[in-house]
Amino acid sequence: MKVMLVFPPNWTPTMPHLALPTLAAYLRAYGVEVIQRDLNAEVFDEVLTRRYIEQAVSQLRHDYGLNAQKQPVRRALPNRNQVLWALQNGERLAEKVQSAKRMVRSERFYDGTASLDAFEVIIQALEVASLPFYPASLHLQSYNSAYSVDNSQALLQGVADPNTNMFLDIYRRGVLADIEREQPDVVGISIPSMPQMLAGMTLAYLIKEAGLPCHVTVGGPHISMLRDELPRVPAIFTLIDSAVVFDGEVPLLRLTEAVANGHDLADVPNLIYRDGDHIRVTERKIPEKIGELPLPDFDGMPLGKYLAPELVLPLLTARGCYFGKCAFCNVGYGEAESFSQLRAEQLAEQMQTVREKYGVRHIFFSDEAVTPRNLRNLSAILAEAGSPLHWGGCVRFEKVITREALDNMARGGCRMILFGLESASQPVIDHMVKGTQLEHMSRILHESAEAGIWNHTFFFFGFPGETMDDAQQTVNFLFNHKPAIHSAAIGTFLMERYSPAHRFPARYSVKRIIEEPDKDLAIYFDYEVETGIDADLAETIMARFIDTLPGRSYPQFYANDVYRFLYASYLADHDLPMPPWLAPPESSGD
């Protein structure tokens, strides 16, 4: 039995996602041959080459003329100045892009002035690479498709459109030929997020177009959120044979066994599959507890191709969220939440194993939130071992997280905490069932900063019922905690499928959820509120707040979680202060 596991673009290409290594470890434990292909890393590595950028410039000259004076017949045309800029700068960027990539993958990344130039070259090279496929665009943080991926008809068009889909040619020259050579029984495509939908389904389309004799299945959080919609959209099953929903270890193993042995798929749990002219749905299975799963297996992942100065590997301390009540969050995707966690001793053993096997010294916990118990016990184990590893992850503002606990975490190698602040208005916090209190939020931010830990916060404007005064309280809180906050992710409230706010809108000041009939694969929805800030006003508040933020001398250090984490570790290693996010760069040392 042979399976090829594929992770498509676009996920920030700075470390592996856990989906493939987790599935690979489980399947390999049962004797399945597994090939792992992180196309996210591979595509960025391919695009950021002199050859690819030169080809993009050549294509622009062909399509638009030497001075961008031509107007080819296309769905949409970029601004002429964009094309002129790419024609004038493309050759220079092509010459520099591979050295820029090497810079970001080296210790020189921490030299702010040198790596800023490299970072800008990469950003601009991606702009040039994307222009021939306008209006689609590939960025370090996301992929913007030319077609709406929440509309099945548009998705089916987008996967086959060579004028806007840059993945078609890249896949044909790479992974498609490898699938034809390797002849796996099953190709499993992981689609954790909406920006990966077109890229993932493009590979499925190419496999079917080529008539390759393998079973194509998709899975991941985004697919699980569409579990009720997919059976109603049979056209999607012209691209795929099946979809695995929720945790995939057992279903994928059973699917592989069934396909390899020619058995019926009806006994494969958690499966939506095509059976002739019918779409069938099988029985759900309770997920495996994390303690019953093997250590994620990164063998075969392109560990040298990630765009980071040092290798960072993800691990999980738990499956699910130990709190699991926040009204804006769809953890569990509307199903009864099952939470299980590893003991601190198991975690420390896993961390030590990947350290020895892959030479890694940075571990990022990809949990919803690490429990206080594991924070306490893991820190003690690692501190006693001399803090051989640096680590970070998401943590809730819990009363039991004391100054002593934070000091111990820092001694045990913790270098960054990601806190879900969400709002600094206690009525809004209570309304969204966040379960945190301002007094502890304030104390923990100050004490963790004093302990030498980088504090990253998430917050957003526009939770239903939030007022302008509530939003101002959040802004005031942030500025009142300048020294204690080192970075932040800002957003507006999203009405996401299966979140409590989506399932029970009346409880959360939502008058109406707007479902558009043509968006048959939607996971986000427009809505109307009973009281308070609406979605448009929330966007305005966010934009005005962003306008007040001080610039950063070296924004590359803040571009994503991995860069922030590594920068925080670098500062700690060199006994350098961690610059406050809301302080101007000249006063913060950034």
C-alpha positions in Angstrom: 0.0 0.0 0.0 1.3 3.4 -0.9 0.0 6.9 -0.1 1.2 10.3 -1.3 0.3 13.0 1.2 0.2 16.6 -0.2 0.1 19.9 1.5 -0.8 22.7 -1.0 0.1 26.5 -1.0 -0.6 28.9 0.6 0.5 28.6 4.2 3.3 30.9 5.3 6.3 28.8 4.1 8.4 29.1 7.2 7.9 25.7 8.9 6.0 22.5 8.2 2.4 22.2 9.0 1.6 19.2 11.3 -1.0 17.6 9.0 1.3 15.5 6.9 3.8 14.4 9.6 0.9 13.4 11.9 -0.8 11.3 9.2 2.5 9.9 7.9 3.5 8.7 11.4 0.2 6.8 11.9 0.2 5.2 8.4 3.8 4.2 8.6 3.1 2.5 12.0 0.7 0.2 10.1 3.2 -0.6 7.3 1.9 1.9 4.7 4.5 3.4 2.4 4.1 7.2 2.6 5.5 9.9 0.4 5.2 13.4 1.9 5.1 16.4 -0.4 4.9 19.9 1.1 4.0 21.8 -2.1 3.8 24.9 0.0 7.5 24.9 0.5 8.2 23.5 -3.0 6.2 26.1 -4.8 7.8 29.0 -3.1 11.2 27.5 -3.6 10.4 27.2 -7.3 8.8 30.6 -7.8 11.7 32.4 -6.0 14.3 31.5 -8.6 16.0 33.5 -11.3 14.5 31.3 -14.0 10.9 31.6 -12.8 11.1 35.4 -12.4 12.7 35.8 -15.8 10.0 33.7 -17.4 7.4 35.9 -15.7 8.9 39.1 -17.1 9.1 37.5 -20.5 5.4 36.5 -20.3 4.5 40.1 -19.3 6.5 41.5 -22.3 4.6 39.0 -24.6 1.2 39.8 -23.2 1.5 43.6 -22.6 4.3 44.8 -24.9 7.7 46.4 -24.0 6.0 49.5 -22.6 2.8 47.9 -21.3 0.9 49.5 -24.1 -1.0 46.3 -25.2 -4.3 45.2 -23.6 -4.7 41.5 -24.0 -8.1 39.9 -23.8 -8.4 38.7 -20.2 -10.9 38.5 -17.3 -9.2 41.5 -15.7 -6.2 43.7 -16.4 -3.7 45.1 -13.9 -3.0 48.8 -13.7 -0.6 49.7 -16.5 1.9 51.2 -13.9 2.0 47.8 -12.2 3.1 46.1 -15.4 5.6 48.9 -16.2 7.1 48.6 -12.7 7.5 44.8 -13.2 9.0 45.2 -16.7 11.5 47.8 -15.3 12.5 45.9 -12.2 11.9 42.3 -13.1 15.4 41.6 -14.3 17.0 43.2 -11.2 14.8 41.1 -9.0 15.5 37.9 -10.9 19.3 38.5 -10.4 18.8 39.0 -6.6 16.0 36.6 -5.7 18.1 33.5 -5.0 20.7 35.3 -2.9 17.7 36.9 -1.0 16.3 33.5 -0.3 19.7 32.3 1.0 19.9 35.4 3.2 16.5 34.6 4.8 17.7 31.0 5.4 20.9 32.1 7.1 22.0 33.7 10.4 22.3 37.0 8.5 18.5 37.2 8.8 19.0 38.6 12.2 21.0 41.5 10.7 18.1 43.8 10.3 19.5 46.1 7.6 20.8 43.3 5.4 17.8 41.0 5.7 15.3 43.8 5.1 16.7 44.2 1.6 16.4 40.5 1.0 12.9 40.4 2.4 11.8 43.2 0.1 13.3 41.4 -2.9 11.3 38.3 -2.0 8.0 40.3 -1.6 8.6 42.2 -4.9 9.6 39.0 -6.7 6.3 37.4 -5.7 4.5 40.4 -7.1 6.3 40.0 -10.5 5.7 36.2 -10.5 2.0 36.8 -9.9 1.3 39.5 -12.5 1.0 37.2 -15.5 -1.9 35.5 -13.6 -3.7 38.7 -12.6 -6.0 39.1 -10.7 -4.7 36.1 -8.8 -1.7 36.8 -6.5 0.7 34.8 -4.4 2.1 36.4 -1.2 4.1 35.1 1.7 1.0 35.2 3.9 -1.8 34.2 1.5 -3.0 33.4 -2.0 -5.7 35.4 -3.6 -7.5 33.4 -6.2 -9.0 35.0 -9.3 -12.1 32.9 -8.6 -14.3 32.7 -5.5 -13.5 29.4 -3.8 -16.7 29.5 -1.8 -18.6 29.1 -5.1 -18.4 25.6 -6.5 -18.9 26.7 -10.1 -16.2 29.3 -9.9 -13.9 26.8 -8.2 -14.3 24.4 -11.0 -13.5 27.1 -13.5 -10.5 28.3 -11.5 -8.7 25.0 -11.2 -8.6 24.7 -15.0 -7.8 28.3 -16.0 -4.2 28.6 -17.2 -4.5 32.4 -17.5 -5.0 32.9 -13.7 -3.9 29.6 -12.1 -0.1 29.6 -11.6 -0.2 26.2 -10.0 -1.2 24.3 -13.2 2.2 24.6 -14.9 4.2 24.1 -11.7 2.3 21.0 -10.7 2.5 19.5 -14.3 6.3 19.9 -14.3 6.7 18.5 -10.8 4.3 16.6 -8.5 2.0 15.3 -11.3 4.9 13.6 -13.0 6.0 12.2 -9.6 2.5 10.8 -9.0 2.6 9.1 -12.4 5.9 7.6 -11.6 5.2 6.5 -8.0 1.7 5.2 -8.7 0.3 5.6 -5.1 -3.0 3.9 -4.3 -4.2 7.1 -2.6 -3.3 10.8 -3.0 -4.4 12.6 0.1 -4.5 16.4 -0.1 -4.7 18.4 3.1 -6.7 21.7 2.9 -6.5 23.4 6.3 -7.6 26.8 5.2 -9.6 28.6 2.5 -6.6 30.2 0.7 -5.4 26.6 0.0 -8.7 25.5 -1.6 -7.9 26.4 -5.2 -4.3 25.1 -5.0 -5.4 21.8 -3.4 -8.2 21.2 -5.9 -6.0 22.1 -8.8 -3.8 19.1 -8.1 -7.0 16.9 -7.9 -8.1 18.3 -11.2 -4.8 17.5 -12.9 -4.8 14.0 -11.6 -8.2 13.4 -13.0 -7.4 15.1 -16.3 -4.3 12.9 -16.7 -6.4 9.8 -15.9 -4.0 8.6 -13.3 -5.3 5.4 -11.5 -5.2 6.6 -7.9 -7.9 7.5 -5.4 -7.9 11.3 -4.7 -9.2 12.3 -1.2 -9.1 15.7 0.5 -9.2 16.5 4.2 -8.3 19.1 6.8 -10.2 21.7 8.8 -11.5 23.5 5.8 -13.0 20.3 4.4 -14.4 19.4 7.9 -16.2 22.8 7.9 -17.8 21.9 4.6 -19.0 18.4 5.6 -22.7 19.3 5.3 -22.2 21.2 2.1 -20.1 18.8 0.0 -22.8 16.1 -0.3 -25.0 18.8 -1.8 -22.4 19.8 -4.4 -21.8 16.6 -6.5 -19.9 18.5 -9.1 -16.9 18.8 -6.7 -16.7 15.0 -7.0 -15.6 15.3 -10.6 -12.3 16.5 -9.0 -12.1 14.2 -6.0 -13.2 10.6 -5.1 -13.7 11.3 -1.4 -13.3 13.7 1.5 -12.2 12.8 5.0 -13.7 14.9 7.7 -12.4 15.5 11.3 -9.3 13.7 12.5 -8.0 11.6 9.6 -5.6 9.0 11.0 -8.0 6.0 11.2 -10.2 7.0 8.2 -7.2 7.5 5.9 -5.7 4.1 7.0 -9.0 2.3 6.4 -9.5 4.2 3.1 -6.0 3.1 1.9 -6.7 -0.5 2.9 -10.1 -0.5 1.1 -8.7 1.1 -2.1 -5.6 -1.1 -2.2 -7.7 -4.3 -1.7 -10.6 -3.3 -3.9 -13.1 -3.2 -1.0 -16.3 -1.1 -0.6 -15.8 2.3 1.1 -18.9 2.1 3.1 -17.0 0.8 6.2 -14.5 3.7 6.1 -15.5 6.1 8.9 -15.7 9.9 8.5 -15.9 9.7 4.7 -17.9 11.5 2.1 -17.4 9.7 -1.2 -18.7 9.2 -4.7 -20.4 5.9 -5.4 -21.5 6.0 -9.1 -24.1 8.7 -9.4 -24.5 9.0 -5.6 -22.6 10.9 -2.9 -22.6 8.8 0.3 -21.6 9.7 3.9 -20.3 7.2 6.4 -20.6 6.9 10.1 -18.5 9.2 12.3 -15.8 7.8 14.5 -14.7 9.2 17.8 -11.2 10.6 17.2 -8.1 9.1 18.6 -6.7 10.5 21.8 -3.4 12.3 21.3 -1.6 10.0 23.7 -2.5 7.0 21.4 -0.8 8.6 18.4 2.9 8.2 17.4 5.3 11.2 17.3 4.8 13.2 14.1 7.2 11.9 11.4 9.0 14.6 9.4 11.0 12.2 7.3 10.6 13.2 3.7 9.6 16.7 4.4 11.7 19.4 2.6 13.3 20.7 5.8 15.9 22.7 3.9 13.3 24.6 1.8 11.5 26.6 4.5 12.1 30.4 4.4 13.5 30.8 7.9 17.0 31.2 9.3 16.6 28.2 11.6 14.5 25.1 11.4 11.3 25.4 13.6 9.2 22.2 14.0 5.6 22.2 15.2 4.2 19.8 17.8 0.9 19.5 19.7 0.5 19.3 23.5 -3.2 18.5 23.1 -6.0 17.9 20.7 -8.9 20.3 21.0 -9.3 23.2 23.3 -9.6 22.7 27.1 -11.8 25.7 27.4 -13.8 25.4 24.1 -16.6 28.0 24.8 -15.6 31.2 23.0 -18.5 32.4 20.9 -16.4 33.5 18.0 -14.4 30.3 17.6 -15.4 27.1 15.8 -13.1 24.7 17.4 -14.7 21.3 17.1 -16.6 22.5 14.0 -19.9 22.3 15.7 -19.4 18.7 17.0 -19.1 17.8 20.7 -15.6 18.8 21.6 -13.2 16.0 22.6 -10.1 17.2 24.4 -7.1 15.1 25.2 -3.6 16.1 26.1 -0.1 14.7 26.5 1.6 14.6 29.9 4.5 17.0 30.3 6.9 14.0 30.5 5.7 12.8 27.1 6.0 16.3 25.6 9.6 16.6 26.9 10.4 13.2 25.4 8.9 14.2 22.0 10.8 17.5 22.0 14.1 15.7 22.8 13.5 13.1 20.1 13.0 15.7 17.3 15.9 17.7 18.6 18.2 14.7 18.3 16.7 13.4 15.0 16.4 16.7 13.1 18.9 19.0 14.9 16.2 21.4 15.7 16.3 23.7 18.7 13.0 25.6 18.2 9.6 24.0 18.8 6.3 25.8 18.2 3.2 24.3 19.8 0.3 24.6 17.4 -2.3 24.1 20.0 -5.5 26.1 20.6 -4.0 26.8 24.0 -1.5 25.0 26.2 -2.9 24.1 29.6 -1.5 25.7 32.7 -0.6 22.3 34.1 1.6 21.5 31.1 3.1 24.9 31.1 4.1 24.4 34.7 5.3 20.8 34.5 7.0 21.0 31.1 8.9 24.1 32.1 10.3 22.4 35.2 11.5 19.4 33.2 13.2 21.5 30.5 14.7 23.9 33.1 16.2 20.9 34.9 17.6 19.7 31.6 19.3 23.1 31.0 16.8 24.5 28.6 18.1 22.7 25.5 15.1 24.0 23.4 13.3 27.2 22.8 9.5 27.0 22.5 6.4 29.0 22.2 2.7 28.7 21.8 -0.8 29.9 22.5 -1.8 30.5 26.2 -5.0 31.7 27.8 -4.9 34.5 30.4 -5.6 32.2 33.4 -5.6 33.4 37.0 -3.3 30.5 38.0 -0.5 31.7 35.7 1.6 33.5 38.3 4.9 35.4 38.1 6.7 32.4 39.5 5.2 30.2 36.8 6.2 32.7 34.1 9.8 32.9 35.4 9.9 29.1 35.4 8.6 29.1 31.8 11.4 31.5 30.7 14.0 29.3 32.5 12.5 26.3 30.7 13.0 27.8 27.3 9.7 29.6 26.6 10.5 32.6 24.3 7.1 33.6 23.0 3.5 33.4 24.2 0.5 34.1 21.9 -2.4 35.4 24.0 -6.0 35.7 22.9 -6.7 39.2 24.2 -9.7 39.6 21.8 -11.1 42.7 23.7 -10.3 44.8 26.7 -13.9 45.6 27.5 -15.1 43.2 30.3 -18.7 43.3 29.1 -17.6 42.2 25.6 -15.3 39.6 27.0 -18.2 38.2 29.1 -20.6 38.4 26.1 -18.2 36.4 23.9 -17.8 33.8 26.8 -14.0 34.3 26.7 -13.7 33.4 30.4 -10.9 35.9 31.2 -10.7 38.9 33.4 -9.0 42.2 32.7 -7.1 42.3 36.0 -5.3 39.0 35.2 -4.8 40.0 31.5 -3.0 43.1 32.7 -0.9 41.4 35.4 0.2 38.5 33.1 1.2 40.8 30.3 3.5 42.8 32.7 4.9 39.7 34.5 5.6 37.7 31.3 7.4 40.7 29.8 9.4 41.1 33.0 10.3 37.4 32.8 11.8 37.9 29.3 9.0 36.4 27.2 7.8 37.9 24.0 4.1 38.7 24.2 2.1 38.5 21.0 -1.6 39.3 21.3 -4.7 38.7 19.1 -7.6 41.1 19.2 -10.4 42.2 17.0 -13.1 44.8 16.7 -16.8 44.3 16.0 -18.0 41.3 18.1 -21.8 41.6 17.9 -23.0 44.0 20.6 -19.7 45.8 20.9 -20.0 49.6 21.1 -17.6 52.4 20.2 -16.9 52.8 23.9 -16.0 49.1 24.2 -13.6 49.4 21.2 -12.0 52.5 22.7 -11.4 50.5 25.9 -9.4 48.0 23.9 -7.4 50.7 22.3 -6.7 52.3 25.7 -5.7 49.0 27.2 -3.2 48.4 24.4 -1.5 51.8 24.8 -1.6 51.5 28.6 0.4 48.2 28.2 3.0 49.5 25.7 6.0 48.0 27.5 4.4 44.6 27.8 3.2 43.9 24.3 5.8 43.1 21.6 3.6 42.3 18.6 -0.1 41.8 17.7 -2.5 40.5 15.1 -5.4 42.8 14.5 -8.7 41.9 12.9 -12.4 42.3 12.8 -15.0 39.7 13.9 -15.7 37.0 11.3 -19.0 35.1 11.4 -17.5 31.6 10.9 -19.5 28.4 10.2 -20.2 26.3 13.3 -19.0 28.9 15.8 -21.5 29.5 18.6 -22.3 32.9 17.2 -23.2 31.2 13.9 -25.2 28.4 15.5 -27.0 30.5 18.1 -27.1 34.0 16.7 -29.9 35.3 18.9 -27.7 34.8 22.0 -25.0 37.1 20.6 -26.9 40.2 19.4 -27.1 39.0 15.8 -30.3 39.9 14.0 -29.7 38.0 10.8 -27.0 35.8 9.1 -26.9 36.4 5.4 -26.4 33.2 3.3 -25.9 33.8 -0.4 -27.3 31.0 -2.5 -24.4 31.0 -5.0 -21.8 30.6 -2.2 -22.5 26.9 -1.7 -19.0 26.4 -0.2 -19.0 29.3 2.2 -17.5 29.2 5.7 -17.8 32.9 6.4 -21.0 34.9 6.4 -22.2 38.5 6.4 -24.6 39.4 9.2 -26.7 42.1 10.8 -26.4 43.1 14.4 -29.1 44.0 16.9 -27.0 46.7 18.5 -23.5 48.1 18.4 -20.8 48.2 15.8 -21.6 46.6 12.4 -19.0 44.9 10.2 -18.3 48.0 8.1 -17.7 50.2 11.1 -15.5 47.6 12.6 -13.3 47.7 9.5 -13.1 51.4 9.7 -12.1 51.3 13.4 -9.4 48.7 12.6 -8.1 50.8 9.7 -7.9 53.9 11.8 -6.1 52.1 14.6 -3.6 50.6 12.2 -2.9 54.2 10.9 -1.8 55.2 14.4 0.7 52.4 14.7 4.4 53.4 14.7 6.4 52.0 11.8 9.1 49.3 12.3 12.6 49.7 11.1 12.8 46.0 10.4 9.2 44.8 9.7 10.5 41.4 8.5 10.9 40.3 12.1 7.2 40.8 12.6 5.9 39.2 9.3 4.7 35.9 10.8 4.7 33.7 13.9 7.9 31.9 13.1 9.9 35.1 12.4 8.7 36.7 15.6 9.5 33.5 17.6 13.0 33.3 16.2 13.6 37.0 16.6 12.5 36.7 20.3 14.9 33.7 20.8 17.7 35.6 19.2 17.2 38.6 21.5 17.0 36.4 24.5 20.2 34.5 23.5 22.0 37.8 23.2 20.6 39.4 26.3 18.9 42.1 24.2 15.7 43.8 25.2 12.5 42.9 23.4 11.1 46.1 21.7 7.6 47.2 22.6 5.2 47.0 19.7 3.6 50.4 20.2 6.8 52.3 20.8 8.4 54.1 17.9 11.5 52.2 16.6 14.0 54.8 17.7 12.9 54.4 21.3 12.4 50.6 21.2 15.7 49.5 19.7 14.1 48.0 16.7 
